[in-house]
Amino acid sequence: MQARARPAGAVPLRRDRAGRHRLRAARRHRRRGGNRCPGRAPGRPVRHRGAENAAKPAAADALAVLAEEAGLTLVQLALAFVLEHPAVTSAIIGPRTFEQLESQLGADKVRLSRDVLDRIDEIVPPGVDLSARDAGYTPAVLTDASLRRRTA
């Protein structure tokens, strides 16, 4: 029996009794004993919990308070912060609803004061990873504060 030629990246699909396509690999995996992450229900996403990740919710709460004090939503604060960086030419947004889109569109007109930018840097210092899993390359712009501000 000769194997069928498939284009690169093609995934072999198979129809089940109800006529739905199923990945053959997923079926083989279930037959062999199932769950790739023991102790976790099948299909449940991995959540990173614990002391190592506790700094992220605390930082998010502090940033939400700062956004409220500045009269902005947290999304507007985040987008304005990204657009304030001199190396950023555009910010990619990903709204799923029209309401989310409307709330994000005004962020390009928001200008953050130096005080707000400095408070953001106090809450989440540049170049500091809140979790060891987030560590990676550290560009020079994170170590030199003058590179993080647009010239007036």
Phi, psi and omega in degrees: 000131182264138179289143178283139178282133178234147176296156179301135179086000180286139180253125180290123180249155179219141179275139175267187184299329181275359178091005180272150177280140177228145175285131179297323181299321180295322178293316179299319181298316180295322180294329184276358178127003161084263198281128179286333180246098181300145179085004182233140179294144179300138177084357180273134179290152177283129177249132179270107181242172173114182184296326182296332183258003184292336182289332182294309178298324179295319178293320179297320178295317179295321178292325177295320177296316178299317179298318179296319178296328180276357180077028182235164169275164180297323179295317178297320177298315182296314180293319178296323178296316179297315182290341179286340181289131185294336181275351182268124179261338178203156177245136179266124179251158182223059180291146178256342179231164179295324179296320177295320178298313180299322181288338183266339186293330182282352185293336181289341179267352181280131175244122181273137178286164178299326179297316179294316178299320179293323177293324175297317179295331176288320181290311178233093182300140180300135178083000180261128177270129179285344177221142180298334180290343181269357184296147179189208181293137178248105180286161182298333182297338179278338182263340180249108184299332182293337180279351183264002182237137175286148176279143185281000000 
